[in-house]
Amino acid sequence: GSGGFRKRKHDNFPQGQRREEKENVNPSSALMTSFKSFQLELDTRHDKYERLVKLSRDITIESKRTIFLLHRFTSAPNGEEILSESEVKLDAVRRKIKQVAQELIGEDMYQFHRAISPGLQEYVEAVSFQYFIKTRSLISVEEINKQLIFTAEDREETTNMTSNSHDNQPHTWSLKVTPVDYLLGVADLTGELMRLCISSVGNGDIDTPFELSQFLRQIYDGFTFIGNTGPYEVSKKLYTLKQSLAKVENACYTLKVRGSEIPKHMLADVFSTKTELIDQDEGLP
């Protein structure tokens, strides 16, 4: 009748009849065997995905710690010690990436790319930041991938691998950073360079901000060539890159115009005030 609940089709069958049908299913039939194999394959893939997510999280954490360490380069009395310590930390990160490469043996990397992409982006950011401090230039994706070719010398990280993967392990592993991960890591690098500019001004270094301004302008010009034709994530980070460039350029303008009349120990305060004004104008938090 009107207003009543609609009767479902399977309600016409008694409960006991449905239970009997389940009990009569042959577990050794070809159909059940196929579904069990599908279940095992999906469970194995899901477990591998979760392991990769955990490794990516560890890579992200260690890469961030390396970046925080490198920010002490401008204020440390001996910068070479900071660079040496950062290299040790990056070696530890690469050992984690080696585990990722071992997990992906015989697999299509792009099926698990979403799991490992955040860690790779953070690693690119850390490596490119260290490379810029050393050489004042941008590291290429080919140079990054050369560092991600591993040999079978260290066995300590293979303990979590399955026995089947032990039998089929090659003598070398490699993991290539995709162009998108490289571009996203470089876009994040611009934020660290902006912070490096702040710390340089605070230490009385008025040459580094002008050098960073030219470098960031070159990176921004390169990203504008990509424009809207690139991946969505790249175009989304272009706005943040533009903000970092604007902050550094305004700092250079302030230093150029008023640098001679402001004591060096007060330059950082002027720069911070200018940065806050830019954020307010742009509506940033």
N, C-alpha and C positions, 0 to 999 in steps of 0.2 A: 504494500500500500504506500501511499504518499507519506513522506517523512520517515520511512523505515530504512534500516540499513540494508545495503545491497548484499545479497548472499554471494559469497565467493564460490568459484567453480569447484575447488577441491573440498569444500565442505560437504559435498554430496557423498564423498567416500568415507566410510567409517574409519575411526582411528585405528582399530585393530587391523584393518586391511592394509593400511599404509605401513604399519609396523611389520606385517608379514612380508610385504614386498621388499623392505630393507633387509630382512633376515634371509631372504631368498637370493640376494645378490651374491654372485660367485666372486670371492676376492681374487681368485687366480685367473679370472678371465682376461682376455687381451685388452679390453677396454679399461678395466681397473688397473692393470699393469701399466698401461700408458699414462693414466692419470697420476699414479704413484710416482712415475719417473718425472712427470711434469712438476709435481709437488716438490720432489727432491731438488730439481734444477732451480726452481724459483726460490726455495729456501736457501740454497747455496749462494745464489746471486744476491739475495737480500743480506745474508750474513757478510758477504764480501763488501757490499755497499756500505754497511754500517762500520766495518773495519776501516774502510777508506775515509769515511766521514771523521772518525776518531783521529786518524793519522793527519788529515787535513787540519783538524783543530790544533793538534800538537805543532804542526808546521807553522800555523798562524801565530801561536803564542810565542814560539821561539824566535820567529822573525821579528815580531814586535819588540821583544827584549833586545834584539840586535839593533834595531832602529833607535831605541831609547839609549842604548850604549853609545851609538855613534853621535848622538846629539851632544855628548860630553866632549867631543873632539875639540870644539872651539875654546872651551874653558879649561881643558886638562893641560897641565904643565908639559906632559910628554904625550903628544898625539900618536906616536908610533905604537905605544903600548895599547892604546884604545883600538887601533886598527888591527893589531895582532890578536887581541881578545875577541874582536868582532869576527875575525877569520875563524877562530876556534868555534864560535857559536854557529857560524854559517856551515861549517863542516858537520856539526851535529844536526843541523837542519837537513843537509844533503843526505845524511844517513837515514833520516825519516823518509825523504823522497825516494831513496833506494828501496825501502820497504813498499812504497806505493808502486814502484816499477815492478817489483816482484809479484805483487798482487795482480798486476795487469798482464802478466805473461799469458799469451794466448787469448787475450780478451780485446774487444774493441774499446779503446780508451774513451771514445765519445759516448758510450753507454754509461760510463761512470764519471763523465766530465763534471757534472753538477756537484758531485761529492768532493772532488779534489780541487776544483777551480778556486775557491777562496784561499786555500793554503798556497797555491801556486802564485796567485796575485800578490799575496803578502811577501812571498819569497822574492819575487821580481822587484818589489819595492825596496826590500832590504839590500839585495845585491846591487841594484842600480844606485842606491844611496851611498853605499860604500865605494862603489866605482867612481862616482862623481867626486867624493872627497879626495880620492887618490889622484884622479886624472883630470878633473874638471870637464868631463865629457860624459856622454850617454852610452851605456853598454848596449850592445846589439843583442837581438834574440839568438843569433847564431852563437855568440860567445857564451850566453847563459846555457844553451843546450849542450855546449861542449863540456860544461862542468857537471852535467847530469848524465854522464856515461860512466857506469859503475862496473867494477870487476868483482869476481867471486873471492876476494881476499878476506873480507870480514864476514863471518858466519853468525855473529851474535844476534843479528836481527832476523835470522831465518827460523827462529824457534817457533814462531807463531804460524808458519806456513804448514799446509797440509802435506801428508806423506806423498800424495800424487805429484804435487808441485816440486817436491824434493827430487823426484826421479827425473822430471822433465826440465829442471833448471838449466839454462844455458850458462856459459862462463861470464857473460857480460849482460848488463841490463842498461836500458836507456829510457828516459822519459822526456819527451819534447814538450816545451811550453808552447801552447798555441798562440798564434798572433793576437787573438782577442785577449787572452790572459796577459800577454806582454803589454798591450796598449793600456789595459786597465791598471796594471801595476805601475806603469810610467805615469799615468794620470794621478794616481795616489802619491807618487814621488813628489809631485809639485807642491803638495801640502807640506811635506817634510822639508823641502827647500825653503818654503816660506818661513817655517819655524827656525830653520838654520839662519835665515836672514835676521830674525829677531834676536837670536842669541849672539850673532856676530855684532850687531849694533850695540847690544848690551856690553860687549867686551871692548867697545871702542874701535872696532874694525869697520871702517867706512868704505873699504874697497870691495869687500865680498858682496854687499847688496847690489852694487852696479853690475858685477859679474853675474850674479844670480838673475838679475833682471833680463839681461841679454839671453841667458840660457833658457829661461822660462818663455821668453818671447819666441825663440826658435821652436820650442816644443809646442807652443800654442799655434804657431803658424802651420806646423806639421799636422796637428789635429784638425785644423780648419780645412785642410785639403780633403780629409775624409768626409767631413760634413755629415749630412743625413744619410749618406750611402752606406755607412758602416753599421755595426751592430747597435742595438738600442742602448746597451749599457755604456758604450763609448760616448755616444752623443749626450747621454745623461750626465756623465762626469765632465763633459766639456764646460759646463757652467761653473762647477767648482774650480776647475783649472783657471778659468777666466778670473774668478774672484781672487785666487792666490796671486795671479799675475798683477792684478790691479793693486793689491796691498803692497807688493814689493815695489812696483813702479811709483806709487805715491810715497813710499818711504824714501826712495831714491830722490824724488823731487824735493822732499823736505830736507834731506841731507844736502842736496845741491844748493838749495836756496838759503837755508838757515844753519847749515852745518858749521860754518865758521863762527857763528855767534852763540851756539849752544855748547856748553861743556859736554865732553864725551860721556860722562857718567849720567847725563840727563837725556841723551839721544834715545835710549830705549823707551823712556816714558813718553816722549814725543811720538815715537813710532806707534806705541800701543794706543795712544789717544787717537791717532789718525786711523788706525785699523778699526777701532770701535765706531768712529764716525762713518766709515765706509760700510760697515755692517748695518748700521741704522738706516743709511740711505737705501741700501738694497733690500731691507726688510729681513735680514738674516738674524737668527737668534744669538 
